[in-house]
C-alpha cells in the first residue's frame, strides 16, 4: 500500500539481505536489477535470474491481475 512504511516479511541469509532488499523487495529495485552488470555472487545471480524469469512470465498477463494485491487469510 502506498503511504505505509515498507515492512519486509521475507528474509534471506544475513549476508544476502541487503542485496535482496535493494534489488528484489524495494520499489524500483527490479528496474535497477535489470540493468545490474558486473560481478555477482552465485546467490545474487540466482536472485537476478529468478526475478527476471518471474517478470517474463508475468508480462503476458493483463494489467489488472498483475496489480491486484496478494492477500493472506
Protein Blocks (a to p, Z undefined) as FASTA:
>chain_A
ZZiacddfbdcdfklmmmmmmmmmpghklmmmmmpgcjddfklmmmmmmmmmmmmmmmmp
cfklmmpccddZZ
